[in-house]
Amino acid sequence: MAEKDLELEFQQKVDAEIKIEPKDWMPDAYRKTLVRQISQHAHSEVVGMLPEANWLSRAPSLRRKMILLAKIQDEAGHGLYLYSAAETLGVDRSEIFEQFLTGKAKYSSIFNYPTLNWADIGAVGWLVDGAAIMNQVMLTRTSYGPYARAMVKICKEESFHQRQGYELIGGMASGTAEQKQMAQDSLNRWWWPSLMMFGPRDDESLHSAQSTKWKIKRKSNDALRQDFIDRTVQQAKVIGLTIPDPDLKWNEERKHYDFGEINWSEFYDVIKGNGPCNRDRMIAKKTAQENGKWVREAAMAYANKKQNRTKAA
């Protein structure tokens, strides 16, 4: 069958909501798009452990420490699910991780901002995980089967993370004047980076149109960003915090909130590696990779030994 016919058949399958599986024929560009997106998603889960791990030894109570530790472990698991999903596309995990360590592969820009106080842990759960969920729920219906199935479990756990973060920062907002100010300050610092998580404007996004045609994505960057704002503004009102946007107002005609201009220069600067914590994040992951080398080698030696014993038997 000619490649054009294969592409037509592939698109018809996608349009009919039939999942694409690893052994199915797929356009090379579709495969490359998925490898880029899934690996970037996996890297983001792994790097996302760092801002929260920074507060493990300083959590205000044993309960809070246990919750935070469980969340960090969840994020590690999410990374493993996603690396496994990427491997079904014919790439090796070590290869895509090496691309991450050398800067060839990206991760979410949001994790290049520091967690300066305990309220930031609540803001990360409420805003960062909340923004992630807006995108990830859509991905449970993505056209590639292994990716969609991985996202079902991830979304269940991320939803809990978002609720936990909202409960934490809401508790601080209803506490002392100092605690409420800390919560407001955290919202002020994390609000705009959270909006940047959805990526560039639709008219500047390089991959959105094709990804939407292939149903890798179900909603555009701008549509997801608008949904997040509409939902989060109401949540902020409930706990008595103020969204740090003087241009924010309800548009009765659109039935959505209008909002101020995002600082796109900052967005692109962070992506280029010039954010507050870009360098620290990469140093931490490279150090962890080097320090864990003996564990990986020992695990491989044990696996090979066990395999040889099985063959001998």
C-alpha positions in Angstrom: 0.0 0.0 0.0 1.3 3.5 -0.9 2.3 5.8 1.9 -0.5 8.3 0.9 -3.0 5.5 1.3 -1.6 4.5 4.6 -1.8 8.1 5.9 -5.4 8.4 4.7 -6.3 5.1 6.5 -4.4 6.3 9.6 -6.3 9.6 9.7 -9.7 7.8 9.2 -8.9 5.6 12.1 -8.0 8.7 14.3 -11.2 10.4 13.2 -13.2 7.4 14.1 -11.8 7.5 17.7 -10.0 4.2 17.3 -6.8 4.2 19.4 -3.5 3.9 17.7 -1.4 1.1 19.2 2.4 0.5 19.1 2.3 -2.1 16.4 0.0 -0.1 14.1 1.3 1.8 11.2 1.7 5.5 11.9 3.3 8.5 10.1 6.9 9.1 11.2 5.9 12.7 12.1 3.2 11.4 14.4 5.7 9.1 16.1 8.2 11.9 16.5 5.6 14.3 17.9 4.5 11.7 20.5 8.1 11.0 21.5 8.8 14.7 22.0 5.6 15.3 24.0 5.6 12.2 26.1 9.3 12.5 27.0 8.9 16.2 27.8 5.9 15.2 30.0 8.0 12.5 31.8 10.9 14.9 32.3 8.5 17.4 33.9 7.2 14.9 36.3 10.8 14.0 37.4 12.0 17.6 37.7 8.7 18.5 39.4 9.8 16.5 42.4 12.6 19.0 43.2 10.8 22.1 44.3 8.7 20.1 46.7 11.5 17.9 48.0 13.1 21.1 49.1 10.6 21.3 51.9 10.5 17.7 53.1 12.8 18.3 56.0 11.0 21.6 56.9 7.3 20.5 56.8 5.5 21.9 59.8 4.1 18.6 61.0 4.5 14.8 60.6 1.1 14.7 58.7 2.2 17.3 56.3 5.6 15.6 55.7 3.8 12.3 55.0 1.4 13.9 52.5 4.3 15.7 50.8 6.5 12.5 50.7 3.6 10.5 49.2 3.0 13.2 46.5 6.7 13.2 45.5 6.6 9.5 45.2 3.5 9.8 43.0 5.4 12.2 40.7 8.3 9.7 40.4 5.8 7.0 39.4 4.2 9.3 36.8 7.6 9.8 35.2 8.1 6.0 35.0 4.7 5.4 33.4 5.4 8.1 30.8 9.0 6.8 30.0 7.4 3.4 29.5 4.8 4.9 27.2 7.5 6.6 25.2 9.5 3.3 24.9 6.5 1.7 23.1 7.3 4.1 20.2 10.7 2.5 19.7 13.0 4.8 21.6 15.2 3.7 24.5 14.6 5.3 27.9 18.3 6.0 28.4 18.4 7.8 25.1 15.5 10.2 25.9 16.9 10.8 29.4 20.3 11.6 28.0 18.6 14.2 25.7 17.1 15.7 28.8 20.4 15.8 30.6 22.1 17.5 27.7 19.4 20.1 27.3 18.1 18.8 23.9 14.8 17.8 25.5 12.6 20.3 27.5 10.5 20.1 30.6 7.8 22.4 31.9 9.0 25.9 32.5 7.0 26.1 35.8 9.6 24.0 37.6 12.3 26.6 37.1 10.7 28.8 39.8 11.7 28.4 43.5 9.5 27.4 46.4 10.4 30.1 48.9 8.1 29.3 51.8 5.6 26.6 53.0 2.7 28.4 51.3 4.4 27.7 48.0 3.8 24.0 48.5 0.1 24.7 48.6 0.3 27.0 45.6 2.2 24.3 43.6 -0.5 21.8 44.4 -3.4 24.2 43.8 -2.2 26.1 40.8 0.5 24.0 39.1 -1.2 20.6 39.5 -4.5 22.3 38.8 -3.1 23.6 35.5 -1.6 20.3 34.7 -5.0 18.5 35.3 -6.7 20.8 32.8 -4.3 19.5 30.1 -4.0 15.9 31.4 -7.7 15.1 31.6 -7.8 15.9 27.8 -4.9 13.5 27.3 -6.9 10.5 28.7 -8.6 10.7 25.3 -5.5 11.2 23.2 -5.3 9.1 20.1 -2.2 7.0 21.2 -3.4 4.1 23.4 -0.4 3.7 25.8 -0.3 7.4 26.5 -4.0 7.7 27.1 -4.0 4.7 29.5 -1.1 6.0 31.5 -2.9 9.3 31.9 -6.0 7.7 33.5 -4.0 6.7 36.6 -1.9 9.9 36.6 -5.0 12.1 36.5 -6.6 10.4 39.5 -3.5 11.1 41.6 -3.0 14.6 40.3 -6.6 15.5 41.2 -5.8 14.5 44.8 -2.6 16.6 44.7 -4.6 19.6 43.6 -7.2 19.2 46.3 -4.4 18.7 48.9 -2.7 21.9 47.8 -5.9 23.9 47.8 -6.7 22.7 51.3 -3.2 23.7 52.5 -3.2 27.2 51.1 -6.9 27.7 52.1 -6.0 26.8 55.7 -3.2 29.4 55.6 -5.5 32.0 54.1 -7.9 31.5 57.0 -5.2 31.6 59.7 -3.3 34.5 61.2 -2.8 37.8 59.3 0.8 36.7 58.7 -0.2 33.3 57.3 -2.8 34.9 55.0 -0.2 37.3 53.7 2.1 34.4 53.0 -0.6 32.7 51.1 -1.4 35.8 49.1 2.3 36.4 48.3 2.6 32.8 47.1 -0.4 33.3 44.8 1.1 36.5 43.5 4.3 34.7 42.5 2.8 31.5 41.1 -0.2 32.9 39.2 1.5 34.1 36.0 4.0 31.2 35.6 1.0 28.8 36.0 -0.8 30.5 33.1 2.4 30.1 31.1 2.2 26.3 31.6 -0.3 26.0 28.8 2.3 27.1 26.3 2.4 29.9 23.8 -0.6 31.6 22.3 -2.3 29.5 19.6 -1.1 31.7 16.8 2.5 31.2 17.9 2.3 27.4 18.7 4.3 25.4 16.3 2.7 22.0 16.9 -0.9 22.6 18.0 -2.7 22.5 14.7 -1.2 19.2 13.6 -1.4 17.6 17.1 -5.1 18.6 17.1 -5.7 17.0 13.7 -4.1 13.8 15.0 -6.1 14.1 18.2 -3.0 14.0 20.3 -4.4 17.3 21.7 -8.1 17.9 22.1 -8.1 21.6 23.1 -5.9 24.5 22.1 -3.4 26.2 24.5 -5.6 29.3 24.8 -8.8 27.3 25.4 -7.2 25.4 28.2 -5.7 28.5 29.7 -9.2 30.2 29.7 -10.8 27.2 31.4 -8.2 27.2 34.1 -8.6 30.9 34.8 -12.4 30.7 34.9 -12.3 27.9 37.4 -9.4 29.2 39.6 -10.8 32.7 40.0 -13.8 31.2 41.8 -11.6 29.0 44.0 -9.5 32.0 45.0 -12.7 33.9 46.0 -13.8 31.0 48.3 -10.6 31.2 50.4 -10.4 35.0 50.4 -7.4 35.5 48.1 -7.0 37.9 45.3 -5.9 37.0 41.8 -2.9 39.4 41.0 -4.3 40.7 37.8 -5.8 44.3 37.7 -7.2 43.6 34.3 -9.2 40.5 35.4 -12.9 41.0 34.9 -16.0 38.9 33.9 -17.0 39.3 30.3 -20.8 38.8 30.2 -20.8 38.5 26.5 -18.1 35.9 26.3 -19.2 34.2 29.5 -15.5 34.1 30.4 -13.0 36.2 32.4 -10.9 38.7 30.5 -7.4 38.8 31.8 -4.1 40.8 31.5 -1.3 40.2 29.1 1.1 37.4 30.0 4.8 38.3 30.1 5.8 36.3 27.1 9.4 37.6 27.2 9.8 35.9 30.6 8.2 32.7 29.3 10.6 32.4 26.4 13.6 33.4 28.5 12.9 30.6 31.0 12.5 28.1 28.2 15.9 29.2 26.9 17.4 28.3 30.3 17.5 31.7 32.0 14.9 31.1 34.7 15.6 31.5 38.4 16.3 27.8 38.9 17.1 26.3 35.5 20.8 25.8 36.3 20.1 24.3 39.8 17.5 21.9 38.4 19.9 20.5 35.8 22.8 20.2 38.3 20.5 18.3 40.7 19.4 15.8 38.0 22.9 15.3 36.6 24.2 14.7 40.1 21.4 12.2 40.9 22.1 10.4 37.6 25.8 10.1 38.5 25.2 9.1 42.1 22.7 6.5 41.1 25.0 4.8 38.5 26.1 2.1 40.8 22.5 1.2 41.7 21.6 0.8 38.0 24.7 -1.3 37.3 24.0 -3.5 40.3 20.4 -4.0 39.2 21.6 -5.0 35.7 24.2 -7.4 37.1 21.5 -9.1 39.2 19.1 -9.3 36.3 21.7 -10.8 34.0 22.8 -13.3 36.7 19.2 -14.3 37.3 18.6 -14.7 33.5 21.8 -16.9 33.1 20.6 -19.1 36.0 17.2 -19.6 34.3 18.9 -20.5 31.0 21.2 -23.0 32.8 18.2 -24.6 34.4 
